[in-house]
Amino acid sequence: MERYQKSYDARVRLFAFSPLDIRWKRKRITGLYLKGGQWLKGTFPFPRAVYNQTYNKVAKLTQRLDRHMGKDRCFNVINNFNKWHMYQMLSESFLQHYVPDTFLLGQVDIVKELQKYQLLYIKPSYGNRGEKVYRVEWMKNGEIHITLQSTAKTYICKTKEEFQRLSEKWTGHDTFLVQKGLRVSQIDQRVFDIRVLVQKGSDGEWAISAITSRVAYANSFTTSICKEVVEFAAILSHLAQGHANILLILQRVSISAARLVEAKVGMLGEVSIDFVLDEAGKLWIIELNGSPRKSIYDDMVNLRDRQVIYQRPIEYAHYLSRLRKKS
């Protein structure tokens, strides 16, 4: 919270609290606030706006806060997104051409899909940092190679039946997605993604705060655990010509995606959209994140407007606090 406090002026008083700190009947909250470089404990009335950072799948808590504070005072009401729901939303919108074919595991013949696309990714509908993400490739000799990101170990299946049994063992009863694999562009023989951080600010409107790339380690297929984070502009300068309009597309698509997901899940103040660029130069949306990790920006040496990343959520909270209460 210290970075948020430093990013804004003294007109806004910030304090942090957990759901267990709320005294609903007394309409008071016990929280921590920063004063003179020290964390102090205090008791506060309900705030005029809440920036929700609990990693939640349902809006029960934020809805209850709304009933006490007034409607539309709490943002990021749901921030642990269901990947399948996000895919459905995008695929039914005008952004459908930016999402790879995706299916629910168990509702398709995974072997047929593998034969069709040659490369698949199997991932949980709720995932974090690439955990339980499998890369599955159909080889020319008929073998099926499966790589799990967390171990970087490759399993080789000689038959379709062996692959079927192994995939069922790994996924169990959890909900998993099967996604068409993309042959993505690389820089120095390492894959990279493009993360666009979209936030609302003092005017309550969506704006781009940062466009960065996570560059994977050598021989890694995912950027969830990455070697470095750089500004995408630095990578763009090394790509082949013909990509002059990529930044414009990223901005337009990212803000459109933020608006779509907000209409789906409820009030938001920030979201990040992860893209990859395939070998043909086409952009694809891989994932939407409702609780973007700001720590990925901490070690970036030349990141412009670093302060904006922390400033805009507080500006937006201030904007909400000044709105007339809705009944």
C-alpha positions as CSV (number, residue, x, y, z in Angstrom):
1,M,0.0,0.0,0.0
2,E,3.0,2.3,0.5
3,R,3.4,2.7,-3.2
4,Y,-0.2,3.6,-3.7
5,Q,0.0,6.2,-0.9
6,K,3.2,7.8,-2.3
7,S,1.6,7.9,-5.8
8,Y,-1.2,10.3,-4.7
9,D,-1.5,13.5,-2.7
10,A,-2.7,14.1,0.8
11,R,-6.3,14.7,-0.2
12,V,-6.9,11.0,-0.1
13,R,-6.6,8.9,3.0
14,L,-5.9,5.3,2.4
15,F,-6.2,2.3,4.7
16,A,-6.0,-1.4,4.1
17,F,-8.2,-4.0,5.6
18,S,-9.3,-7.7,5.2
19,P,-12.8,-9.0,5.2
20,L,-12.3,-10.2,8.8
21,D,-11.6,-6.6,9.9
22,I,-15.2,-5.5,9.0
23,R,-17.6,-5.0,11.9
24,W,-20.8,-5.0,9.9
25,K,-23.2,-4.2,12.7
26,R,-21.1,-1.4,14.1
27,K,-20.4,-0.1,10.6
28,R,-16.7,0.2,11.5
29,I,-13.6,-1.3,10.0
30,T,-10.2,-2.0,11.7
31,G,-7.4,-1.3,9.3
32,L,-3.8,-0.3,8.8
33,Y,-2.6,3.1,7.6
34,L,0.7,4.7,6.9
35,K,1.9,7.7,8.8
36,G,5.4,9.0,9.0
37,G,6.8,5.9,7.4
38,Q,5.2,3.7,10.1
39,W,2.2,1.3,9.8
40,L,-0.4,2.1,12.4
41,K,-3.7,0.4,13.4
42,G,-6.9,2.4,13.5
43,T,-10.7,2.1,13.4
44,F,-12.5,3.7,10.5
45,P,-16.0,4.3,9.2
46,F,-16.9,2.6,5.9
47,P,-14.8,4.2,3.2
48,R,-16.3,6.1,0.3
49,A,-14.6,3.7,-2.2
50,V,-12.9,0.3,-2.0
51,Y,-10.2,-1.1,-4.3
52,N,-10.8,-4.8,-3.9
53,Q,-7.6,-6.9,-4.0
54,T,-8.9,-10.1,-2.5
55,Y,-8.5,-12.8,-5.2
56,N,-12.2,-13.7,-5.4
57,K,-14.4,-15.7,-7.8
58,V,-17.8,-14.4,-6.6
59,A,-19.0,-10.9,-5.7
60,K,-20.6,-11.8,-2.4
61,L,-18.3,-9.6,-0.3
62,T,-18.3,-6.6,-2.6
63,Q,-22.1,-6.8,-3.0
64,R,-22.4,-6.6,0.8
65,L,-20.0,-3.6,0.9
66,D,-22.2,-1.9,-1.8
67,R,-25.2,-2.2,0.4
68,H,-23.4,-0.4,3.2
69,M,-21.5,2.2,1.2
70,G,-23.8,2.8,-1.8
71,K,-23.9,1.2,-5.2
72,D,-20.8,1.2,-7.4
73,R,-18.3,2.2,-4.8
74,C,-16.3,-1.0,-4.9
75,F,-14.3,-1.9,-8.0
76,N,-12.7,-5.1,-9.1
77,V,-15.7,-6.9,-7.7
78,I,-14.5,-10.2,-9.2
79,N,-10.9,-10.5,-10.1
80,N,-10.2,-14.2,-10.3
81,F,-11.4,-14.8,-13.8
82,N,-12.7,-18.1,-15.2
83,K,-10.8,-18.7,-18.4
84,W,-13.6,-20.6,-20.1
85,H,-16.1,-17.8,-19.4
86,M,-13.6,-15.2,-20.7
87,Y,-13.1,-17.2,-23.9
88,Q,-16.9,-17.5,-24.4
89,M,-17.3,-13.8,-23.9
90,L,-14.6,-12.9,-26.4
91,S,-15.6,-15.5,-29.0
92,E,-19.2,-14.1,-29.1
93,S,-18.0,-10.6,-29.6
94,F,-16.4,-8.6,-32.4
95,L,-13.0,-9.6,-30.9
96,Q,-13.6,-13.3,-31.8
97,H,-10.8,-13.2,-34.4
98,Y,-8.3,-12.5,-31.7
99,V,-8.9,-15.7,-29.7
100,P,-7.6,-19.2,-30.6
101,D,-10.1,-22.1,-30.8
102,T,-10.8,-23.3,-27.3
103,F,-12.9,-26.2,-26.0
104,L,-13.7,-27.7,-22.7
105,L,-11.8,-30.9,-22.0
106,G,-14.2,-33.8,-21.8
107,Q,-16.6,-32.2,-24.3
108,V,-14.3,-32.9,-27.4
109,D,-12.3,-35.8,-28.7
110,I,-8.9,-34.5,-27.6
111,V,-7.0,-36.9,-29.9
112,K,-9.0,-35.6,-32.9
113,E,-8.3,-32.0,-31.9
114,L,-4.6,-32.9,-31.6
115,Q,-4.5,-34.5,-35.0
116,K,-6.2,-31.4,-36.4
117,Y,-4.0,-28.7,-34.9
118,Q,-0.8,-30.7,-34.3
119,L,-0.2,-28.5,-31.2
120,L,-2.5,-28.0,-28.2
121,Y,-2.3,-26.4,-24.7
122,I,-4.3,-27.9,-21.9
123,K,-4.8,-25.5,-19.0
124,P,-7.1,-25.2,-15.9
125,S,-10.1,-22.8,-16.1
126,Y,-8.7,-21.2,-12.9
127,G,-5.0,-21.1,-13.0
128,N,-2.1,-19.1,-11.7
129,R,1.4,-18.5,-13.0
130,G,1.3,-21.3,-15.6
131,E,0.6,-24.0,-13.0
132,K,-0.8,-27.2,-14.5
133,V,-0.4,-26.0,-18.1
134,Y,0.5,-28.7,-20.5
135,R,1.9,-28.4,-24.0
136,V,0.9,-31.3,-26.3
137,E,2.5,-31.8,-29.7
138,W,1.8,-34.4,-32.3
139,M,5.2,-35.5,-33.8
140,K,5.8,-36.6,-37.4
141,N,6.7,-40.1,-36.2
142,G,3.3,-40.5,-34.5
143,E,4.5,-39.9,-30.9
144,I,2.8,-37.4,-28.7
145,H,5.1,-35.2,-26.6
146,I,3.7,-33.6,-23.4
147,T,5.6,-31.0,-21.5
148,L,4.5,-29.6,-18.1
149,Q,5.8,-26.1,-17.5
150,S,6.4,-26.4,-13.8
151,T,8.9,-29.3,-14.3
152,A,10.0,-28.7,-17.9
153,K,9.9,-32.5,-18.2
154,T,8.6,-34.0,-21.5
155,Y,6.6,-37.2,-21.4
156,I,6.4,-39.3,-24.6
157,C,3.3,-41.3,-25.5
158,K,3.7,-43.9,-28.1
159,T,-0.1,-44.4,-28.6
160,K,-3.3,-42.3,-28.6
161,E,-4.6,-44.5,-25.8
162,E,-1.6,-43.9,-23.6
163,F,-2.0,-40.1,-24.2
164,Q,-5.7,-40.3,-23.3
165,R,-5.0,-42.1,-20.0
166,L,-2.3,-39.8,-19.0
167,S,-4.3,-36.6,-19.7
168,E,-7.2,-38.0,-17.6
169,K,-4.8,-38.8,-14.8
170,W,-3.3,-35.3,-14.7
171,T,-6.5,-33.3,-15.0
172,G,-8.6,-35.4,-12.7
173,H,-12.1,-33.9,-12.0
174,D,-11.0,-30.3,-12.4
175,T,-12.3,-28.2,-15.3
176,F,-9.6,-27.8,-18.0
177,L,-9.5,-26.1,-21.4
178,V,-8.1,-27.4,-24.6
179,Q,-6.7,-24.6,-26.7
180,K,-5.3,-24.5,-30.2
181,G,-1.5,-24.2,-30.0
182,L,0.1,-21.2,-31.7
183,R,3.6,-21.0,-33.3
184,V,4.6,-17.8,-31.7
185,S,7.3,-15.2,-32.6
186,Q,10.5,-15.4,-30.7
187,I,13.3,-12.9,-29.8
188,D,16.8,-14.4,-29.5
189,Q,15.2,-17.9,-29.7
190,R,13.0,-17.2,-26.7
191,V,9.2,-16.8,-26.7
192,F,7.6,-13.7,-25.4
193,D,4.2,-12.4,-24.7
194,I,2.7,-8.9,-24.6
195,R,0.9,-7.7,-21.5
196,V,-1.2,-4.6,-21.8
197,L,-2.2,-3.1,-18.4
198,V,-5.5,-1.2,-18.8
199,Q,-6.7,1.0,-15.9
200,K,-9.3,3.6,-15.1
201,G,-8.1,7.0,-13.7
202,S,-9.4,10.3,-12.5
203,D,-12.0,10.6,-15.3
204,G,-13.4,7.1,-14.8
205,E,-12.4,6.0,-18.3
206,W,-10.2,3.1,-19.5
207,A,-6.7,4.0,-20.5
208,I,-3.4,2.1,-21.3
209,S,-0.9,2.3,-18.4
210,A,1.8,0.0,-19.7
211,I,2.6,-2.4,-22.6
212,T,5.3,-4.8,-21.6
213,S,6.7,-8.2,-22.6
214,R,7.7,-11.1,-20.5
215,V,10.5,-13.0,-22.2
216,A,10.7,-16.7,-21.4
217,Y,13.8,-18.7,-20.5
218,A,15.4,-20.7,-23.3
219,N,13.4,-23.9,-24.2
220,S,10.4,-22.7,-22.1
221,F,7.0,-22.5,-23.7
222,T,5.4,-20.2,-21.2
223,T,6.2,-16.7,-19.9
224,S,4.5,-17.2,-16.6
225,I,8.0,-17.8,-15.1
226,C,10.1,-15.5,-17.2
227,K,13.8,-14.5,-17.6
228,E,13.0,-10.7,-17.9
229,V,10.3,-8.1,-18.4
230,V,10.9,-5.4,-20.9
231,E,8.9,-2.7,-22.6
232,F,7.3,-4.1,-25.7
233,A,8.6,-1.2,-27.7
234,A,12.1,-2.6,-27.3
235,I,11.0,-5.9,-28.8
236,L,9.0,-4.3,-31.5
237,S,12.1,-2.5,-32.8
238,H,13.7,-6.0,-33.4
239,L,10.8,-7.5,-35.2
240,A,10.5,-7.7,-39.0
241,Q,9.0,-4.8,-40.8
242,G,5.2,-4.7,-41.3
243,H,4.3,-4.4,-37.6
244,A,3.8,-0.6,-37.6
245,N,0.2,-0.9,-36.6
246,I,0.6,-3.4,-33.8
247,L,0.6,-0.8,-31.0
248,L,-2.6,0.7,-32.3
249,I,-4.3,-2.7,-32.5
250,L,-3.1,-3.5,-29.0
251,Q,-4.6,-0.3,-27.6
252,R,-7.9,-0.7,-29.4
253,V,-8.4,-4.4,-28.6
254,S,-7.3,-4.1,-25.0
255,I,-9.7,-1.3,-24.1
256,S,-12.5,-3.1,-25.9
257,A,-11.7,-6.3,-24.0
258,A,-11.7,-4.4,-20.7
259,R,-15.1,-2.9,-21.4
260,L,-16.5,-6.4,-22.4
261,V,-15.2,-8.2,-19.3
262,E,-16.5,-5.4,-17.1
263,A,-20.0,-5.8,-18.6
264,K,-19.7,-9.5,-17.9
265,V,-18.4,-9.7,-14.4
266,G,-19.2,-6.3,-12.8
267,M,-17.4,-3.1,-12.0
268,L,-13.6,-3.1,-12.6
269,G,-10.8,-0.5,-12.3
270,E,-8.0,-2.5,-13.9
271,V,-7.4,-5.5,-16.0
272,S,-4.4,-6.9,-18.0
273,I,-4.7,-8.6,-21.3
274,D,-2.0,-11.1,-22.4
275,F,-1.3,-11.4,-26.1
276,V,1.1,-13.4,-28.3
277,L,2.3,-12.6,-31.8
278,D,2.4,-15.6,-34.1
279,E,4.9,-16.3,-36.8
280,A,2.7,-14.7,-39.4
281,G,2.5,-11.5,-37.4
282,K,-1.1,-11.9,-36.1
283,L,-2.0,-10.9,-32.5
284,W,-3.9,-13.4,-30.3
285,I,-5.4,-12.9,-26.9
286,I,-4.2,-15.6,-24.6
287,E,-5.6,-14.6,-21.2
288,L,-7.3,-11.8,-19.3
289,N,-6.3,-11.1,-15.7
290,G,-8.5,-9.3,-13.1
291,S,-5.7,-9.0,-10.5
292,P,-2.6,-7.9,-12.5
293,R,0.6,-8.5,-10.6
294,K,2.4,-5.2,-10.4
295,S,5.5,-6.8,-9.1
296,I,6.5,-7.7,-12.6
297,Y,7.3,-4.0,-13.2
298,D,9.5,-3.6,-10.2
299,D,12.8,-4.7,-11.7
300,M,12.3,-2.9,-15.0
301,V,15.0,-0.3,-15.4
302,N,13.6,1.9,-18.1
303,L,9.9,1.6,-17.5
304,R,8.3,4.9,-18.3
305,D,5.5,6.2,-16.1
306,R,6.0,3.5,-13.4
307,Q,4.1,5.7,-11.0
308,V,1.0,5.7,-13.2
309,I,0.6,2.0,-12.5
310,Y,-0.1,2.7,-8.8
311,Q,-1.5,6.1,-9.2
312,R,-4.5,5.3,-11.5
313,P,-6.4,2.9,-9.1
314,I,-6.2,5.6,-6.4
315,E,-7.3,8.3,-8.8
316,Y,-10.2,6.1,-9.8
317,A,-11.2,5.4,-6.2
318,H,-11.1,9.2,-5.6
319,Y,-13.3,9.7,-8.7
320,L,-15.8,7.2,-7.3
321,S,-15.7,8.8,-3.8
322,R,-16.9,12.1,-5.3
323,L,-19.8,10.7,-7.2
324,R,-23.3,11.3,-5.9
325,K,-24.5,8.2,-4.0
326,K,-27.0,5.9,-5.9
327,S,-29.8,4.4,-4.0
